[in-house]
Amino acid sequence: MYHFQVDYNPFASGHIIVNELICYLSARSRMDKILTGTVERITYQNEENNYVVARLRVDGGSTNLVTIVGTLPAVFEGERIRAGGEWQKHRKFGYQFHVTEFTSLPPTTVQGIQKYLGSGLISGIGPVYAEKIVKTFGLETLRMLDESPERVKEIDGIGKKRAQQIREAWQSQKQVREVMLFLAGHGVGTGYAIKIFKQYGHQTLAILRKNPYQLADDIWGIGFLTADKIAKNIGVSEHEPARIESGIKYSLNLATEQGHLYLPKSELVQSGSELLKLPEGALSEVYKTLVRLGHLIEERDCVFLPQYHQAETELAQMLVRLLNAPFRRIGKDLAQGWLEKIRTQGIEYNQKQKEAIFRSLSEKVLVITGGPGTGKTTLVQGIIQLFAQLRQTVRLAAPTGRAAKRLSETTGQPAFTIHRLLEFEGGRRQFNRNAKYPLHLDVLILDEVSMVDTLLARHLLEALPAAARLILVGDVDQLPSVGAGNVLKDIIRSKRIPVVLLDEIFRQERDSMIVQNAHRINRGLTPEMTRKSPGESRRNASGSHRIRPRDDFGDLLFVQEEEPEDALSLILELCAEKLPNRYGYDPVRQIQILTPIYKGILGVDNLNKMLQDRLNPNALATQIGKHEFRVKDRVMQIRNNYDKMTFNGDIGHINLIDLKDQKVIVDFDMPVTYEFSELDEMVLAYATTVHKSQGSEFPVVIMPIVTQHYIMLQRNLLYTALTRARELMILIGTKKALGMAVRNNRVQERNTRLAERLGAAL
């Protein structure tokens, strides 16, 4: 005799409770711990851990659906399964069957086959074609796909190309299922399983069983820790040389992700030992072998990965060759005459700008650096005009698409990303412009050089003709590049290349509180700004033009909020209501939240989720792992994808989500298509870190600055954030946190040797 207590569940209708109770009673009366049936609907699926909540139509003629929950990797709607487990009663959702193991079974009804094929499992077959195929082949459909897949061409609308696509997808899905079940048993989610299969194909299981650590080398997003988990589960010894090798390389790769080109040997061995949980002595032989084979480069107790050692060494050599190559020096008199001519047109340069113009004619390589409002753009415009009069071919470039677009807009001249300038070919992963096929130019002006990492700088210098001039423009006080290296700072530090520092704020910029306070912060002074709420702003008296923030309170505003929860509420209110309603700013395209950290209530992750729900609540969505993406979302690429020519930090907007074909189209000033399995390269970008904002300008920047962020509160971070705002900067937080950031000038030094190499060579 079984006794039941049916709790009231406001989230479930009465007939669902009764139906599940009937199924539960039926199963328990037979003492069943196995359910066989068809997955009618998947109501929740976590791509990371394969946890699924689904509705199962149990075999036996019953019309009742039951809820099954558990780890069900690669399960699809319309699929028949045999599931083992036990019944449990959920406090809110009633009786559920908790699956501990399951087996996939072929569908046995025409309706089941049609739902199975139309679930999106097979590329090329959606609900419409699934209905047509099943209508033609009936219960023989699955056998046909196994034995004679070419027969799908008998269906009206399916041609040779689609038939081939269907045949390949049908074979592939069977292999994918085997791989996914294997990986799920070792803690790898569906998204990564698909990427692994795409990389290795039918060789996947053989490669994983032979050396699972190969995953860490070959597949972005799968690091040593995931590979190590798989290896341990299949019985790989913790002392296996392949494991130690992968752990050492992983430790060095982590350092490069933090901007270092190398680690001291003692530091590398220590971090590798801690990662592997092995004594340092256990790493010795493998380390020596890696050095002997050239997989690590040891130089004066500094240990490099080969590509970074080669890039830094060759970059130094190329800069030296460029400096030493003969070129045409142009006299100061010519520039002086040109300056007098443009002075009559109302253009006046200060002394530092004139010095930069003179030296751009007399030097082979020149660095121009300075903060906001010091006339870098005006100076570049003048240099372009001067060289044009001399019939010199000038090209403009910047590290990112956003920076190149801004450079083009401010100079009125075409500007290219470095990748586009060097004619990068995504499929071959190669730059077509190189030493054998150099660029055709006399002068290259490279803007935002602080963003350029060592690897990219090396490719650029290789393609530069020996007779060319190179003018490097950037703000050395900004945060360094996201990629490894510290190119601009190292070049200046070497004291071997001429540098002109622009330090006078132009008259037209002196009214900007953003510009004024960026320089104050850079000098370690507390910023002076408006301290009021945007809600207190006065109305524009004229009413003749769009109201701007500076009509009300200037372009830099500090709002005191002691509690992070209050700061969050204000950020949401500003983005959703106050700034759009009063000033007309588009909250998705014109307002950018910058924050120092990822975690916490005011971190990137939480801000993005809250802003997405507030600004874009009801759009078509898809769940990929822990991220939900919606049409119209603001998103950011977080890795260089050379096949799609999208790069780390690129910001775009989702134009289309195709649930049928599992594709997403993102607008990065041009449409780029992603498969769902590729969306781990993408994150929401309503909020992002200051580091990721480099090279960009936004009409409005809002930055929370609270003491909970104390680890990341640094002067150059606050300085960089301010210089990202074009029209309005709003700081929300406490004066204590603001003071901490201004006073903290301890910048983590990156492990690089470019300055030393240049100093020794010149």
NORHUHU-V847151 format. One record per residue. RES is the residue in one letter. PHI is phi as a letter, one per 20 degrees, with the letter a starting at -180 (* if undefined). D_CENTER is the distance of its C-alpha to the mean C-alpha in Angstrom with 2 decimals. Layout:
<<RES,PHI,D_CENTER> <RES,PHI,D_CENTER>>
This chain:
<<M,*,58.12> <Y,d,54.60> <H,d,54.07> <F,c,51.16> <Q,c,50.05> <V,e,48.01> <D,f,45.97> <Y,f,45.23> <N,c,41.60> <P,f,40.72> <F,e,37.54> <A,c,39.51> <S,f,42.37> <G,f,45.79> <H,f,45.93> <I,f,42.69> <I,f,44.17> <V,f,47.46> <N,f,45.99> <E,f,43.89> <L,f,46.94> <I,f,49.08> <C,f,46.68> <Y,f,46.47> <L,f,50.27> <S,f,50.71> <A,f,48.45> <R,f,50.00> <S,f,53.47> <R,e,52.84> <M,l,51.13> <D,f,48.12> <K,d,45.02> <I,c,43.68> <L,d,42.55> <T,c,42.39> <G,a,41.07> <T,d,38.55> <V,f,35.10> <E,e,35.58> <R,b,32.39> <I,e,29.20> <T,e,28.67> <Y,b,25.73> <Q,b,23.45> <N,e,20.88> <E,f,18.74> <E,f,18.04> <N,d,21.72> <N,m,23.51> <Y,f,25.55> <V,c,27.28> <V,d,29.77> <A,b,31.86> <R,d,35.26> <L,d,37.68> <R,e,40.89> <V,f,43.29> <D,f,45.70> <G,o,49.36> <G,n,49.75> <S,f,48.34> <T,e,46.56> <N,e,44.82> <L,d,41.09> <V,d,39.97> <T,e,36.68> <I,d,35.21> <V,c,32.42> <G,q,30.92> <T,e,28.64> <L,c,28.94> <P,f,26.37> <A,m,26.32> <V,e,28.96> <F,c,29.40> <E,f,31.49> <G,n,34.91> <E,e,34.89> <R,e,38.00> <I,c,37.57> <R,d,39.96> <A,d,38.53> <G,d,40.12> <G,r,39.81> <E,b,41.62> <W,e,42.08> <Q,c,40.92> <K,d,41.33> <H,e,38.32> <R,g,39.35> <K,d,37.70> <F,d,37.32> <G,n,40.54> <Y,f,41.25> <Q,c,38.44> <F,e,38.68> <H,e,36.42> <V,e,35.60> <T,d,35.81> <E,b,35.97> <F,b,36.03> <T,c,36.99> <S,f,36.05> <L,c,39.16> <P,f,39.75> <P,f,40.46> <T,d,44.23> <T,c,44.60> <V,g,43.94> <Q,f,41.88> <G,f,39.81> <I,f,39.16> <Q,f,38.17> <K,f,35.70> <Y,f,34.30> <L,f,33.76> <G,e,32.43> <S,e,29.75> <G,n,27.02> <L,f,27.67> <I,d,28.90> <S,f,27.03> <G,o,29.63> <I,c,31.53> <G,d,30.97> <P,g,33.56> <V,f,35.80> <Y,f,36.15> <A,g,36.43> <E,f,39.43> <K,f,41.00> <I,f,40.65> <V,f,42.07> <K,f,44.81> <T,e,45.86> <F,d,45.60> <G,l,45.96> <L,f,46.02> <E,e,45.83> <T,g,42.33> <L,f,40.51> <R,f,43.24> <M,g,42.96> <L,f,39.22> <D,f,39.99> <E,d,43.09> <S,c,43.17> <P,f,39.74> <E,f,40.98> <R,f,43.19> <V,f,40.36> <K,f,41.40> <E,f,44.44> <I,e,42.33> <D,g,42.56> <G,n,39.31> <I,d,37.96> <G,e,38.33> <K,f,37.93> <K,f,34.21> <R,f,33.32> <A,f,35.83> <Q,f,34.19> <Q,f,30.77> <I,f,32.39> <R,f,34.26> <E,f,31.24> <A,f,29.19> <W,f,32.19> <Q,f,32.56> <S,f,28.89> <Q,f,28.66> <K,f,31.57> <Q,f,29.91> <V,f,26.58> <R,g,28.64> <E,f,30.25> <V,f,27.04> <M,f,25.39> <L,f,28.52> <F,f,28.65> <L,f,25.09> <A,f,25.52> <G,f,28.57> <H,d,26.54> <G,n,23.87> <V,d,21.10> <G,f,19.70> <T,f,20.07> <G,g,16.50> <Y,f,16.50> <A,f,20.14> <I,f,19.53> <K,f,17.02> <I,f,19.70> <F,f,22.40> <K,f,20.73> <Q,f,20.54> <Y,d,24.10> <G,m,26.00> <H,f,29.50> <Q,e,29.25> <T,g,26.71> <L,f,29.25> <A,f,31.25> <I,f,28.34> <L,f,27.21> <R,f,30.80> <K,f,31.41> <N,b,28.41> <P,f,25.55> <Y,f,23.93> <Q,f,23.12> <L,g,20.16> <A,f,18.45> <D,e,19.02> <D,e,18.32> <I,c,15.48> <W,f,11.85> <G,n,11.22> <I,d,14.98> <G,d,16.22> <F,g,19.76> <L,f,20.29> <T,f,19.87> <A,f,21.92> <D,f,24.44> <K,f,24.92> <I,f,25.79> <A,f,28.01> <K,f,29.92> <N,f,30.52> <I,d,32.08> <G,n,34.19> <V,f,32.71> <S,f,34.44> <E,f,32.60> <H,e,34.50> <E,g,33.41> <P,g,32.60> <A,f,29.54> <R,f,28.14> <I,f,29.02> <E,g,27.57> <S,f,24.20> <G,f,24.29> <I,f,25.17> <K,f,22.43> <Y,f,19.86> <S,f,21.23> <L,f,20.94> <N,f,17.37> <L,g,16.51> <A,f,18.36> <T,f,16.46> <E,f,13.13> <Q,e,15.20> <G,o,16.27> <H,e,19.55> <L,e,21.09> <Y,b,23.66> <L,c,25.21> <P,g,28.94> <K,g,30.57> <S,f,31.89> <E,f,28.52> <L,f,26.91> <V,f,29.84> <Q,f,29.78> <S,f,26.11> <G,f,26.64> <S,f,29.78> <E,f,28.20> <L,f,25.39> <L,e,27.97> <K,l,30.63> <L,c,33.12> <P,f,35.47> <E,g,34.51> <G,f,37.45> <A,f,36.05> <L,e,33.25> <S,g,35.73> <E,f,36.77> <V,f,33.37> <Y,g,32.11> <K,f,35.14> <T,f,34.59> <L,f,30.97> <V,f,32.29> <R,f,35.26> <L,e,33.24> <G,n,30.87> <H,f,27.79> <L,c,27.70> <I,d,29.20> <E,d,31.42> <E,c,32.52> <R,l,34.70> <D,m,33.30> <C,d,29.71> <V,d,27.71> <F,d,25.04> <L,f,23.12> <P,g,24.92> <Q,f,22.23> <Y,f,21.66> <H,f,25.42> <Q,f,26.13> <A,f,23.60> <E,f,24.95> <T,f,28.53> <E,f,28.38> <L,f,26.63> <A,f,29.56> <Q,f,32.07> <M,f,30.78> <L,f,30.90> <V,f,34.43> <R,f,35.51> <L,f,34.29> <L,f,36.17> <N,e,39.28> <A,f,39.47> <P,f,42.23> <F,b,41.43> <R,e,43.39> <R,e,43.80> <I,d,44.51> <G,f,46.97> <K,f,46.45> <D,f,49.29> <L,f,47.41> <A,f,44.50> <Q,f,47.07> <G,f,48.78> <W,f,45.60> <L,f,44.76> <E,f,48.26> <K,f,47.86> <I,f,44.64> <R,f,46.13> <T,f,48.67> <Q,e,45.82> <G,n,44.78> <I,d,41.91> <E,c,42.37> <Y,d,40.27> <N,e,40.66> <Q,f,41.76> <K,f,38.37> <Q,f,37.14> <K,f,40.38> <E,g,39.90> <A,f,36.48> <I,f,38.07> <F,f,40.94> <R,f,38.79> <S,f,36.47> <L,e,39.71> <S,d,41.10> <E,d,38.13> <K,f,36.19> <V,c,32.97> <L,c,32.40> <V,d,29.85> <I,d,29.86> <T,c,28.17> <G,r,28.62> <G,e,27.25> <P,f,26.88> <G,m,30.06> <T,e,31.65> <G,n,31.87> <K,f,29.33> <T,f,28.79> <T,f,32.55> <L,f,33.22> <V,f,30.89> <Q,g,32.65> <G,f,35.95> <I,f,35.07> <I,f,33.98> <Q,f,37.32> <L,f,39.34> <F,f,38.06> <A,f,38.50> <Q,f,42.13> <L,e,42.47> <R,l,41.27> <Q,e,38.30> <T,e,35.18> <V,d,32.19> <R,c,28.54> <L,d,25.67> <A,b,22.10> <A,b,18.92> <P,f,15.66> <T,c,13.42> <G,f,14.53> <R,f,14.83> <A,f,16.86> <A,f,18.94> <K,f,19.74> <R,f,20.87> <L,f,22.93> <S,f,24.58> <E,f,25.43> <T,e,27.00> <T,d,28.96> <G,m,29.90> <Q,d,29.14> <P,f,26.65> <A,c,23.58> <F,c,21.18> <T,f,17.85> <I,f,18.78> <H,f,17.61> <R,f,19.77> <L,g,22.57> <L,e,22.74> <E,l,22.68> <F,f,19.93> <E,d,20.67> <G,f,17.81> <G,f,20.28> <R,e,22.02> <R,l,19.08> <Q,c,21.51> <F,e,22.25> <N,f,25.53> <R,e,26.53> <N,b,27.72> <A,f,30.98> <K,f,32.95> <Y,c,31.62> <P,f,30.90> <L,f,29.92> <H,e,32.87> <L,a,32.94> <D,d,35.00> <V,c,32.55> <L,d,28.78> <I,d,27.33> <L,d,23.80> <D,e,22.26> <E,l,19.64> <V,f,20.48> <S,f,19.19> <M,e,15.62> <V,e,16.90> <D,e,16.53> <T,f,19.46> <L,f,18.51> <L,f,17.85> <A,f,20.92> <R,f,23.04> <H,f,22.37> <L,f,23.22> <L,f,26.40> <E,f,27.52> <A,e,27.71> <L,e,29.53> <P,f,33.31> <A,f,35.57> <A,e,37.44> <A,f,34.45> <R,e,33.73> <L,c,30.33> <I,d,29.55> <L,d,26.53> <V,c,25.63> <G,a,23.44> <D,d,23.67> <V,f,24.12> <D,e,24.01> <Q,f,20.37> <L,g,17.72> <P,f,17.27> <S,g,14.52> <V,f,11.20> <G,f,12.59> <A,f,15.98> <G,o,19.07> <N,b,20.65> <V,f,22.14> <L,f,23.54> <K,f,24.98> <D,f,26.45> <I,f,28.09> <I,f,29.66> <R,f,30.65> <S,f,32.44> <K,l,34.92> <R,d,35.58> <I,c,33.90> <P,g,35.26> <V,c,33.32> <V,d,34.16> <L,e,33.00> <L,e,33.16> <D,c,34.14> <E,d,36.15> <I,f,34.67> <F,f,35.89> <R,g,38.39> <Q,f,36.40> <E,e,33.48> <R,f,35.77> <D,e,35.79> <S,e,32.05> <M,f,31.53> <I,f,27.85> <V,f,29.04> <Q,g,32.00> <N,e,30.17> <A,g,27.30> <H,f,30.16> <R,f,31.93> <I,g,28.97> <N,f,28.63> <R,e,32.32> <G,n,31.99> <L,d,33.74> <T,f,33.09> <P,f,31.79> <E,d,34.31> <M,b,33.07> <T,f,34.22> <R,c,34.42> <K,b,34.93> <S,e,33.27> <P,g,32.25> <G,f,34.71> <E,e,37.51> <S,f,36.93> <R,e,39.94> <R,f,40.35> <N,f,40.27> <A,f,43.97> <S,f,44.01> <G,m,42.04> <S,e,41.97> <H,b,38.25> <R,g,34.99> <I,f,34.88> <R,d,32.37> <P,g,31.30> <R,f,33.32> <D,f,36.37> <D,e,36.14> <F,b,34.81> <G,n,33.21> <D,d,29.57> <L,c,28.76> <L,c,29.48> <F,d,29.58> <V,d,30.16> <Q,f,31.57> <E,c,30.31> <E,f,31.31> <E,e,29.71> <P,g,25.97> <E,f,26.94> <D,f,28.72> <A,f,25.87> <L,f,23.59> <S,g,26.37> <L,f,26.77> <I,g,23.11> <L,f,23.33> <E,f,26.71> <L,f,25.71> <C,f,22.80> <A,e,24.77> <E,c,28.25> <K,f,29.39> <L,f,27.23> <P,f,27.19> <N,f,30.87> <R,e,32.32> <Y,d,30.29> <G,m,28.82> <Y,f,25.12> <D,f,22.81> <P,f,20.88> <V,e,17.86> <R,d,17.74> <Q,c,19.50> <I,d,18.88> <Q,c,15.87> <I,e,15.94> <L,d,14.98> <T,b,15.64> <P,f,15.98> <I,c,14.91> <Y,e,13.02> <K,e,16.26> <G,n,19.50> <I,f,20.83> <L,d,19.25> <G,e,15.92> <V,g,12.55> <D,f,12.95> <N,f,16.52> <L,g,16.29> <N,f,13.82> <K,f,16.19> <M,f,19.23> <L,f,18.20> <Q,f,17.28> <D,f,20.69> <R,e,22.46> <L,e,21.15> <N,b,20.49> <P,f,22.69> <N,d,24.39> <A,f,22.20> <L,g,21.97> <A,c,19.36> <T,b,18.13> <Q,e,17.25> <I,c,14.74> <G,m,15.19> <K,e,14.94> <H,d,12.92> <E,d,15.06> <F,d,14.07> <R,c,16.82> <V,g,18.07> <K,n,17.52> <D,f,14.51> <R,e,12.24> <V,c,8.61> <M,c,5.35> <Q,f,3.60> <I,d,1.13> <R,b,4.91> <N,f,8.07> <N,d,9.90> <Y,f,13.34> <D,f,15.13> <K,e,13.49> <M,l,13.19> <T,d,9.71> <F,c,7.83> <N,g,5.16> <G,o,5.77> <D,f,7.61> <I,d,8.94> <G,b,11.13> <H,c,13.48> <I,f,14.53> <N,e,17.97> <L,b,19.13> <I,c,18.87> <D,d,21.46> <L,f,22.51> <K,f,25.22> <D,e,23.34> <Q,l,20.11> <K,c,18.00> <V,c,15.73> <I,d,15.92> <V,d,13.36> <D,e,14.88> <F,d,13.18> <D,m,16.79> <M,b,17.47> <P,f,17.03> <V,c,14.62> <T,e,15.52> <Y,c,13.61> <E,f,15.70> <F,g,15.24> <S,f,14.75> <E,e,11.60> <L,f,9.86> <D,f,8.50> <E,e,5.61> <M,c,5.31> <V,c,6.13> <L,f,9.05> <A,c,9.25> <Y,g,13.00> <A,c,12.42> <T,b,10.00> <T,f,11.09> <V,f,13.39> <H,g,11.68> <K,f,8.59> <S,e,11.43> <Q,g,13.26> <G,n,14.95> <S,d,14.94> <E,c,17.92> <F,c,18.35> <P,g,21.81> <V,c,21.47> <V,c,19.57> <I,d,20.44> <M,c,19.92> <P,f,21.42> <I,c,23.17> <V,c,25.09> <T,f,26.70> <Q,f,24.59> <H,e,21.83> <Y,g,24.40> <I,f,22.57> <M,d,19.94> <L,f,22.45> <Q,c,22.99> <R,f,24.63> <N,f,22.08> <L,f,19.31> <L,f,21.66> <Y,g,22.74> <T,f,19.30> <A,f,18.66> <L,f,22.07> <T,f,21.61> <R,e,18.64> <A,e,21.21> <R,e,23.44> <E,d,25.94> <L,b,25.53> <M,c,24.13> <I,c,24.89> <L,d,24.85> <I,c,25.68> <G,r,27.05> <T,c,29.87> <K,f,31.72> <K,f,31.69> <A,f,27.91> <L,f,27.96> <G,f,30.70> <M,f,28.89> <A,f,25.95> <V,f,28.43> <R,f,30.55> <N,e,27.87> <N,d,27.63> <R,e,26.92> <V,e,23.99> <Q,f,22.88> <E,f,24.11> <R,e,22.04> <N,f,23.96> <T,c,24.60> <R,c,27.88> <L,f,27.44> <A,f,29.81> <E,f,32.31> <R,f,32.20> <L,f,32.79> <G,f,35.53> <A,f,37.28> <A,e,37.15> <L,e,38.36>>
